[in-house]
């Protein structure tokens, strides 16, 4: 390349020194290729969203099927399901997003079934699944054990997607979400123990118990510490953008610190998210809280979009066809493990807690769908593991069969179980409440128009009076409805469920007001904490199913 003689000497020398070097150009081309690929994937995801909404099929299933049609030759080599990215970036985001949206009062009321399913349930299901895979597919014991743990992780995204199309009891939804929060941590701990056994060649029961205690107790303490630290910083920050940056740093940082300390990173992120969602969000204004929740909802949706799209891209259709028989057997194996553990454990639950209806237990079995985390864990297996490449192909095919087969059939199966029966009482109450809410909102808007000078006072009074008559009628109908209900049957199940839901909202409002007054120094710690403990006990007595 020629250099004009009019250029300064230092600039000409700099051009000569950098001319002909391909590295920056190559790096720029690689980045451009990744950006173009990202644009293509976003467009594909948008089209999938439109098609799945029209066809009424789960969005994640559509993403996987769309990924199967995209050949790897169209994408850069660096685009794929990287296990390090899944475990260190995507997993903390998904866990934290689910944790901050979890109601701790509901979680506490369902902690016993969640602990059974996500604790001993995962362990027993993994043992049964591994035994069946060892017997049916002839795998090495250590390999079968690793696959058994990998296939105990449930993809809750598909289950929650089915719940959005079919109404389910709130308590059941809380159990499903709570299990997803904790079973990932259990599976990761078990897989770490299996990896240790493979690398060391031996492992005692005492070492296993010690590792489990350190992982869960240490992870819980780490999550509590960082969660409360974040709550303290929330009091110092007063804008939504700073709070978003803080929550992102805490979610990702908690996971990395947990890995460095050798504790359960997943449990640490769960606990930190629960603390921040319960206490931290109360230190912010309503607008900031909405902004935070919207950001994390978008982050979770975006992560799930890329994960499931990349799942389809990673699966080789040729290998899929060859491994379908083994994948079907694997689906049968982990479902048998789920059945042989869930039903007995939940039967034992009836001796010390509210029993779960049998139909709910069916949903926990049917919703045992596998997802991207199983694939990421398969990719993270030690390189020297016997039959590692076959294991990865088997897990990938099993996940795909599970997502498509169970994912497509789950909404229909849940609907057939008829978990909730439409309540005439609730429909009547909602109709009356609708009139009140709409009329009062209209009156508020009329007041705003009058104050701004956009509405003459005589027209304001006429319209206001019309809405006031609507409010009076709805209020009288509501009063008559409750009086009639008290005279007919004060223990009606549908009415009791509605009243419990109403009381829950009121108790939570009381807790928020007391905590806010405590923060401002209007109440003493001793008095307020005693009152909050009493409210928590009342919340635990409410039935939300």
SEPA-862692 format. One line per field, with one value per residue (C-alpha): residue number from 1; residue in three letters; x, y, z. Coordinates in Angstrom, 2 decimals. Example, Ala and Ser with C-alpha at 12.3 -4.5 7.8 and 13.67 -1.06 7.14 Angstrom:
BEGIN
ronu	1/2
nuke	ALA/SER
east	12.30/13.67
north	-4.50/-1.06
up	7.80/7.14
//
This chain:
BEGIN
ronu	1/2/3/4/5/6/7/8/9/10/11/12/13/14/15/16/17/18/19/20/21/22/23/24/25/26/27/28/29/30/31/32/33/34/35/36/37/38/39/40/41/42/43/44/45/46/47/48/49/50/51/52/53/54/55/56/57/58/59/60/61/62/63/64/65/66/67/68/69/70/71/72/73/74/75/76/77/78/79/80/81/82/83/84/85/86/87/88/89/90/91/92/93/94/95/96/97/98/99/100/101/102/103/104/105/106/107/108/109/110/111/112/113/114/115/116/117/118/119/120/121/122/123/124/125/126/127/128/129/130/131/132/133/134/135/136/137/138/139/140/141/142/143/144/145/146/147/148/149/150/151/152/153/154/155/156/157/158/159/160/161/162/163/164/165/166/167/168/169/170/171/172/173/174/175/176/177/178/179/180/181/182/183/184/185/186/187/188/189/190/191/192/193/194/195/196/197/198/199/200/201/202/203/204/205/206/207/208/209/210/211/212/213/214/215/216/217/218/219/220/221/222/223/224/225/226/227/228/229/230/231/232/233/234/235/236/237/238/239/240/241/242/243/244/245/246/247/248/249/250/251/252/253/254/255/256/257/258/259/260/261/262/263/264/265/266/267/268/269/270/271/272/273/274/275/276/277/278/279/280/281/282/283/284/285/286/287/288/289/290/291/292/293/294/295/296/297/298/299/300/301/302/303/304/305/306/307/308/309/310/311/312/313/314/315/316/317/318/319/320/321/322/323/324/325/326/327/328/329/330/331/332/333/334/335/336/337/338/339/340/341/342/343/344/345/346/347/348/349/350/351/352/353/354/355/356/357/358/359/360/361/362/363/364/365/366/367/368/369/370/371/372/373/374/375/376/377/378/379/380/381/382/383/384/385/386/387/388/389/390/391/392/393/394/395/396/397/398/399/400/401/402/403/404/405/406/407/408/409/410/411/412/413/414/415/416/417/418/419/420/421/422/423/424/425/426/427/428/429/430/431/432/433/434/435/436/437/438/439/440/441/442/443/444/445/446/447/448/449/450/451/452/453/454/455/456/457/458/459/460/461/462/463/464/465/466/467/468/469/470/471/472/473/474/475/476/477/478/479/480/481/482/483/484/485/486/487/488/489/490/491/492/493/494/495/496/497/498/499/500/501/502/503/504/505/506/507/508/509/510/511/512/513/514/515/516/517/518/519/520/521/522/523/524/525/526/527/528/529/530/531/532/533/534/535/536/537/538/539/540/541/542/543/544/545
nuke	UNK/UNK/UNK/UNK/UNK/UNK/UNK/UNK/UNK/UNK/UNK/UNK/UNK/UNK/UNK/UNK/UNK/UNK/UNK/UNK/UNK/UNK/UNK/UNK/UNK/UNK/UNK/UNK/UNK/UNK/UNK/UNK/UNK/UNK/UNK/UNK/UNK/UNK/UNK/UNK/UNK/UNK/UNK/UNK/UNK/UNK/UNK/UNK/UNK/UNK/UNK/UNK/UNK/UNK/UNK/UNK/UNK/UNK/UNK/UNK/UNK/UNK/UNK/UNK/UNK/UNK/UNK/UNK/UNK/UNK/UNK/UNK/UNK/UNK/UNK/UNK/UNK/UNK/UNK/UNK/UNK/UNK/UNK/UNK/UNK/UNK/UNK/UNK/UNK/UNK/UNK/UNK/UNK/UNK/UNK/UNK/UNK/UNK/UNK/UNK/UNK/UNK/UNK/UNK/UNK/UNK/UNK/UNK/UNK/UNK/UNK/UNK/UNK/UNK/UNK/UNK/UNK/UNK/UNK/UNK/UNK/UNK/UNK/UNK/UNK/UNK/UNK/UNK/UNK/UNK/UNK/UNK/UNK/UNK/UNK/UNK/UNK/UNK/UNK/UNK/UNK/UNK/UNK/UNK/UNK/UNK/UNK/UNK/UNK/UNK/UNK/UNK/UNK/UNK/UNK/UNK/UNK/UNK/UNK/UNK/UNK/UNK/UNK/UNK/UNK/UNK/UNK/UNK/UNK/UNK/UNK/UNK/UNK/UNK/UNK/UNK/UNK/UNK/UNK/UNK/UNK/UNK/UNK/UNK/UNK/UNK/UNK/UNK/UNK/UNK/UNK/UNK/UNK/UNK/UNK/UNK/UNK/UNK/UNK/UNK/UNK/UNK/UNK/UNK/UNK/UNK/UNK/UNK/UNK/UNK/UNK/UNK/UNK/UNK/UNK/UNK/UNK/UNK/UNK/UNK/UNK/UNK/UNK/UNK/UNK/UNK/UNK/UNK/UNK/UNK/UNK/UNK/UNK/UNK/UNK/UNK/UNK/UNK/UNK/UNK/UNK/UNK/UNK/UNK/UNK/UNK/UNK/UNK/UNK/UNK/UNK/UNK/UNK/UNK/UNK/UNK/UNK/UNK/UNK/UNK/UNK/UNK/UNK/UNK/UNK/UNK/UNK/UNK/UNK/UNK/UNK/UNK/UNK/UNK/UNK/UNK/UNK/UNK/UNK/UNK/UNK/UNK/UNK/UNK/UNK/UNK/UNK/UNK/UNK/UNK/UNK/UNK/UNK/UNK/UNK/UNK/UNK/UNK/UNK/UNK/UNK/UNK/UNK/UNK/UNK/UNK/UNK/UNK/UNK/UNK/UNK/UNK/UNK/UNK/UNK/UNK/UNK/UNK/UNK/UNK/UNK/UNK/UNK/UNK/UNK/UNK/UNK/UNK/UNK/UNK/UNK/UNK/UNK/UNK/UNK/UNK/UNK/UNK/UNK/UNK/UNK/UNK/UNK/UNK/UNK/UNK/UNK/UNK/UNK/UNK/UNK/UNK/UNK/UNK/UNK/UNK/UNK/UNK/UNK/UNK/UNK/UNK/UNK/UNK/UNK/UNK/UNK/UNK/UNK/UNK/UNK/UNK/UNK/UNK/UNK/UNK/UNK/UNK/UNK/UNK/UNK/UNK/UNK/UNK/UNK/UNK/UNK/UNK/UNK/UNK/UNK/UNK/UNK/UNK/UNK/UNK/UNK/UNK/UNK/UNK/UNK/UNK/UNK/UNK/UNK/UNK/UNK/UNK/UNK/UNK/UNK/UNK/UNK/UNK/UNK/UNK/UNK/UNK/UNK/UNK/UNK/UNK/UNK/UNK/UNK/UNK/UNK/UNK/UNK/UNK/UNK/UNK/UNK/UNK/UNK/UNK/UNK/UNK/UNK/UNK/UNK/UNK/UNK/UNK/UNK/UNK/UNK/UNK/UNK/UNK/UNK/UNK/UNK/UNK/UNK/UNK/UNK/UNK/UNK/UNK/UNK/UNK/UNK/UNK/UNK/UNK/UNK/UNK/UNK/UNK/UNK/UNK/UNK/UNK/UNK/UNK/UNK/UNK/UNK/UNK/UNK/UNK/UNK/UNK/UNK/UNK/UNK/UNK/UNK/UNK/UNK/UNK/UNK/UNK/UNK/UNK/UNK/UNK/UNK/UNK/UNK/UNK/UNK/UNK/UNK/UNK/UNK/UNK/UNK/UNK/UNK/UNK/UNK/UNK/UNK/UNK/UNK/UNK/UNK/UNK/UNK/UNK/UNK/UNK/UNK/UNK/UNK/UNK/UNK/UNK/UNK/UNK/UNK/UNK/UNK/UNK/UNK/UNK/UNK/UNK/UNK/UNK/UNK/UNK/UNK
east	0.00/1.45/1.84/1.39/4.57/2.58/1.82/3.77/6.73/5.32/1.98/3.66/5.83/2.77/0.98/4.05/4.26/0.60/0.18/-0.29/-1.07/-4.07/-4.87/-7.01/-8.82/-9.45/-10.65/-12.96/-14.32/-14.97/-16.86/-18.86/-19.73/-20.92/-23.06/-24.62/-25.28/-26.86/-29.16/-30.17/-30.89/-32.99/-35.01/-35.47/-36.64/-39.12/-40.57/-40.77/-42.67/-45.23/-45.63/-45.88/-48.50/-50.53/-50.15/-50.52/-47.47/-44.81/-42.34/-39.31/-40.34/-40.61/-37.13/-35.61/-37.33/-36.23/-32.67/-32.71/-33.30/-30.26/-27.11/-23.81/-22.21/-24.19/-22.79/-19.31/-17.53/-17.67/-21.48/-22.76/-23.86/-20.78/-21.04/-18.94/-21.32/-24.37/-23.11/-21.40/-23.63/-27.00/-27.65/-27.14/-29.42/-32.21/-31.91/-31.79/-34.75/-36.84/-35.76/-36.62/-40.10/-40.77/-43.08/-41.25/-44.50/-45.78/-42.39/-42.35/-45.80/-44.62/-41.03/-41.66/-42.79/-40.12/-37.40/-38.53/-38.60/-35.48/-33.43/-33.86/-36.12/-33.30/-30.85/-33.18/-34.34/-30.72/-29.87/-32.86/-32.23/-28.54/-29.34/-31.78/-29.30/-26.51/-28.76/-30.52/-27.77/-24.71/-23.00/-20.13/-21.30/-19.60/-21.00/-24.52/-24.33/-23.35/-26.19/-28.63/-27.83/-27.91/-31.36/-32.89/-32.80/-36.21/-36.70/-39.31/-39.62/-41.75/-43.90/-44.53/-45.37/-48.04/-49.34/-49.89/-52.33/-54.07/-55.03/-53.42/-53.62/-51.09/-49.66/-48.86/-47.16/-45.10/-44.01/-42.92/-41.00/-39.47/-38.30/-36.62/-34.80/-33.23/-32.95/-30.33/-28.12/-28.62/-27.80/-24.68/-23.41/-24.05/-22.33/-19.34/-19.14/-19.26/-16.49/-14.40/-14.94/-13.83/-10.71/-9.64/-10.77/-12.34/-14.82/-16.10/-19.59/-18.20/-16.52/-19.80/-21.81/-19.14/-19.18/-22.98/-23.09/-20.36/-22.04/-25.52/-24.75/-21.91/-23.99/-26.87/-24.64/-22.91/-26.26/-27.53/-24.43/-24.32/-28.11/-28.19/-25.20/-27.16/-30.20/-28.01/-26.75/-30.33/-30.94/-28.09/-29.08/-32.16/-32.23/-33.31/-30.21/-27.83/-30.02/-30.04/-26.25/-26.10/-28.42/-26.56/-23.25/-24.65/-26.22/-23.11/-20.66/-22.39/-22.10/-18.40/-17.57/-19.45/-17.38/-14.19/-15.14/-16.25/-19.88/-23.07/-23.16/-26.73/-28.01/-26.10/-27.74/-31.17/-30.83/-29.41/-32.28/-34.89/-33.43/-33.23/-36.72/-38.23/-36.30/-34.33/-37.22/-39.09/-36.35/-37.08/-39.91/-42.71/-41.41/-37.88/-39.24/-41.24/-38.15/-36.07/-38.66/-39.12/-35.36/-34.99/-38.03/-36.47/-33.09/-34.63/-36.66/-33.64/-31.42/-34.05/-34.50/-30.83/-30.43/-33.24/-32.38/-28.79/-30.03/-31.61/-28.51/-26.19/-28.15/-26.97/-30.07/-28.08/-26.89/-30.38/-31.92/-29.33/-29.79/-33.58/-34.10/-31.59/-33.09/-36.58/-35.23/-33.52/-36.83/-38.51/-35.69/-35.83/-39.63/-39.58/-37.11/-39.38/-42.47/-40.80/-39.62/-42.27/-45.36/-43.86/-42.20/-45.37/-47.32/-44.97/-45.59/-49.20/-48.02/-46.47/-47.87/-50.86/-51.10/-50.86/-53.82/-53.05/-53.72/-51.01/-48.58/-49.44/-48.42/-45.06/-44.51/-45.76/-43.80/-40.48/-39.15/-35.42/-33.73/-30.52/-28.81/-28.73/-26.93/-24.48/-23.64/-23.10/-20.60/-18.80/-18.09/-14.37/-12.66/-11.50/-14.93/-15.71/-17.91/-18.08/-18.91/-21.71/-22.99/-23.18/-25.05/-27.44/-28.17/-28.68/-31.12/-32.93/-33.36/-34.72/-37.16/-38.27/-38.74/-40.71/-42.65/-43.42/-43.38/-46.06/-48.29/-47.97/-50.57/-53.22/-52.47/-52.58/-55.86/-57.40/-56.54/-58.86/-56.80/-59.09/-62.85/-64.24/-65.76/-69.12/-68.43/-65.10/-66.52/-69.34/-66.93/-64.58/-67.46/-68.46/-64.85/-64.42/-67.19/-65.65/-62.11/-63.17/-65.49/-62.95/-60.23/-62.51/-63.26/-59.53/-58.98/-61.87/-60.21/-56.94/-58.69/-60.50/-57.30/-55.42/-58.20/-59.10/-62.64/-65.37/-66.66/-70.31/-69.39/-67.05/-69.83/-72.26/-69.82/-68.54/-72.09/-72.75/-69.66/-70.52/-73.90/-72.10/-69.78/-72.69/-74.54/-71.47/-70.72/-74.28/-74.19/-70.92/-72.32/-75.47/-73.38/-71.27/-74.28/-76.04/-72.91/-72.66/-76.27/-76.06/-72.73/-69.78/-67.49/-67.93/-64.59/-64.65/-65.46/-62.81/-60.19/-61.05/-61.00/-57.64/-56.26/-57.65/-56.20/-52.81/-52.73/-53.72/-51.11/-48.39/-49.47/-49.20/-45.70/-44.60/-45.91/-44.31/-40.92/-41.04/-41.84/-38.99/-36.56/-37.62/-37.13/-40.82/-41.04/-38.71/-37.04/-38.56/-42.17/-42.07/-40.32/-42.85/-45.68/-43.99/-43.50/-47.20/-48.05/-45.76/-47.57/-50.89/-49.59/-48.53/-52.05/-53.65/-54.53/-53.59/-54.69
north	0.00/3.35/6.09/9.75/11.81/14.59/12.48/13.24/10.96/9.35/8.59/7.08/4.92/3.74/2.75/0.84/-1.03/-2.10/-2.64/-6.24/-7.65/-10.01/-10.49/-7.37/-7.93/-11.56/-10.64/-8.02/-10.49/-13.01/-10.47/-9.39/-13.01/-13.54/-10.39/-11.51/-14.94/-13.34/-11.32/-14.46/-16.36/-13.49/-13.38/-17.16/-16.90/-14.18/-16.27/-19.28/-17.18/-16.18/-19.72/-21.40/-18.90/-19.61/-23.40/-23.27/-25.37/-24.67/-22.00/-24.00/-27.00/-24.76/-23.39/-26.87/-27.96/-24.76/-25.36/-28.79/-27.16/-24.88/-26.63/-26.03/-25.07/-21.81/-20.76/-19.94/-22.73/-20.76/-20.78/-23.75/-25.07/-24.19/-25.88/-23.17/-20.46/-22.48/-23.23/-19.94/-17.41/-18.81/-21.01/-18.23/-15.93/-18.52/-19.49/-15.88/-14.85/-17.69/-17.01/-13.28/-14.07/-16.73/-15.86/-16.98/-17.35/-19.83/-21.51/-22.00/-23.58/-26.09/-26.63/-30.18/-31.69/-29.65/-30.91/-34.51/-34.37/-32.23/-34.03/-37.77/-37.85/-36.78/-39.22/-42.24/-41.42/-41.14/-44.54/-46.25/-44.58/-45.50/-49.12/-49.40/-47.81/-50.11/-53.14/-52.15/-50.42/-52.17/-48.97/-48.85/-48.29/-44.90/-43.79/-44.98/-43.16/-39.90/-40.18/-41.08/-37.83/-35.78/-37.10/-36.28/-32.55/-31.26/-28.45/-26.30/-23.90/-26.39/-27.14/-23.48/-22.89/-25.57/-23.97/-20.70/-22.39/-24.53/-23.09/-24.96/-24.48/-21.93/-24.41/-26.92/-24.24/-23.24/-26.86/-27.21/-23.92/-24.68/-28.10/-26.55/-24.10/-26.82/-29.99/-28.36/-27.83/-31.42/-32.83/-30.67/-31.86/-35.51/-35.14/-33.55/-36.56/-38.95/-37.00/-37.20/-40.96/-41.33/-39.17/-40.54/-44.12/-44.33/-42.46/-43.19/-42.60/-40.16/-38.15/-38.06/-36.85/-34.29/-32.96/-32.73/-30.84/-28.43/-27.86/-27.14/-25.44/-23.44/-22.48/-21.39/-19.26/-17.71/-16.85/-15.34/-13.21/-11.84/-11.46/-9.34/-7.36/-6.57/-5.58/-3.10/-1.63/-1.33/1.20/3.36/3.20/4.97/4.41/1.39/1.16/0.94/-1.70/-3.73/-3.66/-4.66/-7.66/-8.87/-8.63/-10.47/-13.28/-13.99/-13.20/-15.49/-18.39/-17.78/-17.33/-20.52/-22.44/-20.98/-21.95/-25.45/-25.00/-25.39/-22.38/-23.11/-23.16/-19.95/-18.16/-19.49/-18.20/-14.85/-14.41/-15.29/-12.79/-10.01/-10.70/-10.75/-7.92/-5.98/-5.13/-3.66/-1.07/0.32/2.32/0.64/1.92/0.64/-2.75/-3.01/-2.08/-4.72/-7.46/-6.55/-6.67/-10.09/-11.41/-10.32/-11.77/-15.14/-15.20/-14.30/-16.92/-19.64/-18.59/-19.02/-22.19/-24.12/-22.84/-23.98/-27.35/-27.98/-26.73/-29.00/-32.20/-33.99/-35.38/-38.40/-39.28/-38.60/-41.24/-43.79/-43.17/-42.84/-46.43/-45.86/-42.41/-43.89/-46.44/-43.62/-41.69/-44.85/-45.32/-41.85/-41.89/-45.19/-43.67/-40.65/-42.81/-45.14/-42.21/-39.50/-41.51/-43.26/-40.09/-38.04/-40.82/-40.49/-36.75/-37.30/-38.42/-35.05/-32.48/-31.77/-34.59/-33.73/-34.82/-37.75/-35.62/-33.21/-36.09/-37.12/-33.64/-33.97/-37.21/-35.92/-32.70/-34.54/-32.96/-32.64/-29.48/-27.66/-28.09/-31.85/-31.29/-28.84/-31.31/-34.05/-31.84/-31.12/-34.80/-35.75/-36.47/-39.92/-41.16/-44.50/-43.96/-40.18/-39.39/-41.97/-40.56/-37.05/-38.31/-40.31/-37.36/-34.98/-37.35/-38.05/-34.33/-33.77/-36.68/-35.46/-31.85/-32.71/-35.72/-34.70/-30.97/-31.22/-33.60/-31.95/-29.13/-31.59/-34.08/-31.42/-30.13/-33.62/-33.97/-31.01/-29.74/-26.79/-26.60/-23.19/-21.58/-19.85/-17.97/-16.67/-15.68/-13.74/-11.99/-11.07/-9.61/-7.37/-6.40/-5.58/-2.99/-1.41/-1.30/0.09/2.75/3.97/4.15/6.24/8.58/8.99/9.92/12.39/14.06/14.32/15.88/18.40/19.36/19.87/22.09/19.71/19.12/21.64/21.23/20.67/17.77/16.41/16.36/14.65/11.88/11.49/10.99/8.29/6.35/6.89/5.23/2.27/2.01/2.15/-0.61/-2.88/-2.20/-3.07/-6.27/-7.29/-6.68/-8.66/-11.46/-11.83/-11.61/-14.34/-16.50/-16.21/-17.23/-20.20/-21.82/-20.25/-23.22/-23.50/-24.56/-22.15/-19.18/-20.22/-20.42/-16.93/-15.52/-17.15/-15.54/-12.17/-12.58/-13.45/-10.15/-8.23/-9.95/-9.27/-5.63/-5.46/-6.98/-4.45/-1.52/-2.78/-3.38/0.06/1.70/-0.24/0.94/4.56/4.23/4.65/1.29/-0.62/-3.83/-5.92/-4.84/-5.02/-8.38/-9.97/-8.66/-9.91/-13.37/-13.49/-12.52/-15.26/-17.81/-16.61/-16.89/-20.48/-21.42/-20.20/-22.68/-21.53/-24.56
up	0.00/-1.00/1.59/0.59/1.08/2.75/5.84/9.01/9.60/12.82/11.11/8.05/10.30/12.23/9.01/7.82/11.13/11.06/7.34/6.27/9.69/9.32/13.01/13.58/10.30/11.17/14.62/13.17/10.65/13.43/15.51/12.46/11.76/15.34/15.20/11.91/13.39/16.45/14.20/12.28/15.50/16.85/13.64/13.78/17.38/16.44/13.61/15.95/18.50/15.87/14.53/17.94/19.06/15.93/16.29/20.08/20.83/23.50/22.46/23.61/21.51/18.47/19.15/19.30/16.08/14.37/15.54/13.90/10.52/10.86/9.68/11.45/8.15/8.19/11.56/12.89/14.72/17.96/17.97/19.91/23.29/25.33/28.76/30.44/29.19/30.22/33.72/34.54/32.77/31.75/34.81/37.41/35.42/35.22/38.90/40.13/37.94/39.33/42.93/43.01/41.67/44.31/47.19/50.33/52.29/49.69/49.53/53.29/53.20/50.55/51.70/52.93/49.60/47.79/50.14/49.67/45.88/45.38/48.07/48.56/45.51/43.19/44.81/44.64/41.11/39.97/41.49/39.85/36.48/36.58/37.42/34.51/32.08/33.28/32.85/29.63/27.65/29.05/30.18/32.64/36.22/36.57/33.20/34.03/37.38/35.67/33.15/35.94/37.75/34.55/33.66/37.05/36.32/35.26/32.74/34.46/31.51/29.58/32.62/33.43/29.76/30.06/33.26/31.38/29.02/31.65/35.07/37.97/41.74/43.04/45.55/42.81/40.73/43.79/44.32/40.70/40.78/44.17/43.06/40.04/42.33/44.47/42.36/40.11/43.15/44.33/40.90/40.56/43.96/43.08/39.71/41.44/43.75/40.79/39.08/42.27/42.44/38.84/39.27/42.68/42.21/45.68/47.83/51.33/52.66/55.23/52.49/50.57/53.56/54.37/50.81/50.80/54.11/53.02/49.67/50.98/54.30/52.81/49.78/51.99/54.23/51.21/49.64/52.89/53.34/49.81/49.72/52.87/51.61/48.47/50.57/52.45/49.19/47.94/50.70/49.39/45.71/44.48/40.72/38.71/36.50/39.46/41.09/37.87/37.73/41.39/40.99/37.90/39.76/42.79/40.75/38.68/41.47/43.98/41.55/40.93/44.62/45.43/42.90/44.31/47.87/46.91/48.03/46.03/43.73/42.66/46.25/46.99/44.06/45.08/48.65/47.53/45.07/47.70/50.17/47.58/46.25/49.74/51.44/48.83/46.54/49.51/49.90/46.42/44.95/43.01/39.67/40.38/41.40/38.18/36.16/37.94/37.47/33.80/33.22/34.81/32.99/29.71/30.72/31.58/28.38/26.26/27.89/27.43/23.80/22.95/25.01/23.36/19.91/20.41/21.68/18.29/16.47/18.47/17.77/14.63/12.85/11.64/15.13/16.45/14.20/15.28/18.99/19.13/20.43/23.23/23.91/24.24/26.72/28.63/28.80/30.12/32.66/34.17/34.22/36.09/38.53/38.97/39.52/42.03/44.12/43.81/44.71/47.80/49.11/48.72/50.42/53.41/53.27/54.34/57.79/58.72/56.27/54.09/51.53/47.84/45.70/43.42/40.34/41.44/41.76/38.21/37.04/38.79/36.84/33.49/33.86/34.20/31.00/30.30/29.08/28.29/31.65/31.15/27.85/29.40/32.18/29.60/27.78/31.06/31.84/32.25/28.89/29.98/31.05/29.36/26.29/26.80/23.16/23.15/26.43/24.98/21.91/24.11/26.44/23.53/21.84/25.10/25.77/22.28/22.51/25.93/24.85/21.72/23.00/26.55/25.82/23.14/25.10/28.51/28.09/26.89/29.65/32.35/30.95/31.03/34.70/35.44/38.33/38.91/38.42/37.38/40.44/40.02/43.25/42.00/38.61/40.28/42.63/39.79/37.78/40.69/41.35/37.68/37.86/40.95/39.56/36.18/37.62/40.21/37.57/35.37/38.28/38.90/35.25/35.38/38.39/36.48/33.47/35.69/37.50/34.23/32.87/30.04/31.27/32.29/35.81/34.85/32.51/35.17/37.78/35.38/34.40/37.95/39.23/36.61/37.67/41.33/40.74/39.11/42.14/44.59/42.71/42.60/46.25/47.26/45.20/46.81/50.30/49.52/48.02/51.17/53.46/51.49/51.53/55.32/55.76/53.38/54.15/55.90/55.25/51.49/50.00/47.07/49.31/51.81/49.07/47.89/51.41/52.10/48.96/50.08/53.57/52.07/50.17/53.29/55.49/52.91/52.77/56.57/56.47/53.90/55.96/59.20/57.54/55.93/59.28/60.91/58.24/58.82/62.58/63.44/65.23/67.52/66.37/69.17/68.60/64.82/64.63/66.98/64.83/61.62/63.16/64.00/60.40/59.09/61.24/59.85/56.30/56.90/58.03/54.79/52.10/48.64/46.63
//
